[in-house]
Amino acid sequence: MSSTDVTPSEITKWDPVLTERVMGLLKPFLKGWHRAEVRGLDTFPAGGALVVANHSGGLFAMDVPVFASGFYEEFGYDRPVYTLSHDMLMVGPTGTFFKKTGFIPASHENADEALRSGGVVVVFPGGDYDVYRPTLSANKIDFGGRTGYVKAALNNGVPIVPTVAIGGQESQLFLTRGTEIAKALGPVARLFRTKILPVSFGFPFGLSVVLPVNVPLPSKITMKTLPPIDIVEEFGEDPDIDEVDAHVRRVMQRALDELAKERRIPVLG
């Protein structure tokens, strides 16, 4: 096979120039509409790191742009931020754009390569299950039992950086994940690889079952990165995966509770 026949890896598609341009365009919106801030970057480790975060905001989740904007402002564009993402984000005319700005298909291979390259990889273990959690459970860390992120950090010898976000779940009134609706639809839901069919209420259309798409409210979004967790140092060479996961979620829940205590009024913060 000639060198021209080799498919470039996903991480080589990151374009720092385009990413910086996009961050420049997004920053006024993030600072103006969402009054976004990222705290705790002073403890962020050097080299490869796995950022493990809760996911908020439904279809218009702002966790990635808020974190990336704060991270690049602090560390510059020599150190890429990769986000493990759903395959559906990678298809169609926008797929190339997302890949150039750091989104990579979620797979063990892509995570390993990005981490071993010294990149910062963002993962949302809860995925769709987390991002559409009911607003009444907005400040609850719930990954839906997924623990694969622990193995990813272990396999690549990188620390976990627990990261929490608050405010995104106030951009709509999320009523239910719609798991029962998805079950009732059966083959249709499986076609779209989803086990949920979220129901929300917002502006300007009111009640929405996925569609129509409402405009996100200008909720204040705050993210906080916590001190890194070195799994081997804290749990030994052969750690219990469930024990590590429980510890990470416990640390995150404590930090999220602290952020929640600071908020006085929903949306306004």
Residue pairs with C-beta under 8 A, 6 or more apart in sequence:
9 110
9 113
10 99
10 104
10 105
10 110
10 113
10 114
11 80
11 82
11 104
11 110
11 113
11 114
11 117
11 119
13 96
13 99
13 100
14 80
14 82
14 99
14 100
14 101
14 102
15 100
15 101
16 77
16 78
16 80
18 100
18 101
19 68
19 72
19 77
19 80
19 100
19 101
19 102
20 72
20 77
22 101
23 65
23 68
23 69
23 72
26 65
26 69
27 69
30 36
30 62
30 65
30 66
30 69
30 221
33 218
34 62
34 66
34 167
34 218
34 219
34 220
34 221
35 218
35 220
35 221
35 269
36 62
36 66
36 69
36 70
36 220
36 221
36 222
36 223
37 70
37 221
37 222
37 223
38 66
38 67
38 69
38 70
38 71
38 74
38 222
38 223
38 224
38 225
39 222
39 223
39 224
39 225
40 224
40 225
40 226
40 227
41 70
41 71
41 74
41 75
41 225
43 225
43 226
43 227
43 228
44 71
44 74
44 75
44 161
44 225
44 228
45 159
45 161
45 228
47 118
47 158
48 114
48 115
48 116
48 117
48 118
48 119
48 120
48 121
48 156
48 158
49 115
49 120
49 121
49 158
49 159
49 160
49 161
49 228
50 111
50 115
50 121
50 123
50 149
50 152
50 153
50 156
50 158
50 159
50 160
50 161
51 67
51 120
51 121
51 122
51 123
51 161
51 163
51 225
52 123
52 125
52 149
52 160
52 161
52 162
52 163
52 248
52 252
53 63
53 67
53 122
53 123
53 124
53 162
53 163
53 164
53 165
53 223
54 63
54 124
54 126
54 130
54 141
54 163
54 164
54 165
54 252
54 256
55 61
55 63
55 124
55 126
55 127
55 130
55 131
55 165
56 62
56 63
56 130
56 131
56 138
56 165
56 166
56 167
56 168
56 169
56 221
57 63
57 131
57 168
57 169
57 171
57 172
57 216
58 131
58 132
58 171
58 172
58 174
58 198
58 200
59 210
59 213
60 171
60 216
61 131
61 168
62 168
62 171
62 216
62 221
63 122
63 124
63 165
63 168
63 223
64 83
64 103
64 122
66 165
66 221
66 223
67 81
67 122
67 163
67 165
67 223
68 81
68 102
70 223
71 81
71 120
72 81
79 118
79 119
79 120
80 102
80 114
80 119
80 120
81 102
81 119
81 120
81 122
82 102
82 103
82 104
82 110
82 114
82 119
82 120
82 121
82 122
83 102
83 103
83 104
83 121
83 122
83 123
84 104
84 105
84 106
84 107
84 110
84 111
84 121
84 122
84 123
84 124
85 98
85 103
85 104
85 105
85 106
86 106
86 127
86 128
87 105
87 106
88 193
89 95
89 98
89 103
90 98
90 99
90 103
90 105
104 110
104 114
106 123
108 148
108 152
111 121
111 123
111 152
111 156
112 152
112 155
112 156
114 121
115 121
115 152
115 153
115 156
115 158
116 156
121 152
123 149
123 152
124 130
124 131
125 143
125 144
125 146
125 147
125 148
125 149
126 133
126 142
126 143
126 144
126 146
127 144
127 146
128 194
128 195
128 196
129 142
129 143
129 144
129 177
129 195
129 196
130 142
130 143
130 144
132 174
132 177
132 178
132 196
132 198
132 200
133 140
133 142
133 169
133 174
133 177
134 174
134 175
134 176
134 177
135 169
135 170
135 172
135 173
135 174
135 175
138 166
138 169
138 170
138 174
139 166
139 169
139 256
139 257
139 259
139 260
140 253
141 164
141 249
141 252
141 253
141 256
143 245
143 249
147 241
147 242
147 244
147 245
149 160
150 160
150 231
150 239
150 241
150 244
150 245
150 248
151 241
153 159
153 160
153 231
154 231
154 232
154 239
157 232
159 228
159 229
159 230
159 231
160 228
160 229
160 231
160 248
161 225
161 226
161 228
161 229
162 225
162 226
162 229
162 248
162 251
162 252
162 255
163 223
163 224
163 225
163 226
163 252
164 223
164 224
164 226
164 252
164 255
164 256
164 259
165 221
165 222
165 223
165 224
166 221
166 222
166 223
166 256
166 259
166 260
166 263
167 219
167 220
167 221
167 222
167 263
167 269
168 219
168 221
170 217
170 219
170 266
170 267
171 202
171 216
171 217
171 219
172 200
172 201
172 202
172 208
172 214
172 216
172 217
173 200
173 201
173 202
174 198
174 199
174 200
175 199
175 200
175 201
176 198
176 199
177 196
177 197
177 198
178 196
178 197
178 198
178 199
178 209
179 195
179 196
179 197
181 197
181 199
181 209
182 189
182 194
182 195
182 196
182 197
183 189
183 195
185 197
189 195
189 197
197 209
197 210
198 209
198 210
199 207
199 208
199 209
200 207
200 208
200 214
201 207
201 208
201 214
202 208
202 214
202 215
202 216
202 217
203 214
203 215
203 217
204 214
204 215
205 212
205 213
205 214
206 214
208 214
217 267
218 267
219 266
219 267
219 269
220 263
220 267
220 268
220 269
222 259
222 262
222 269
224 255
224 259
226 251
226 252
226 255
229 247
229 248
229 251
231 239
231 244
232 239
234 247
235 243
235 244
235 247
263 269
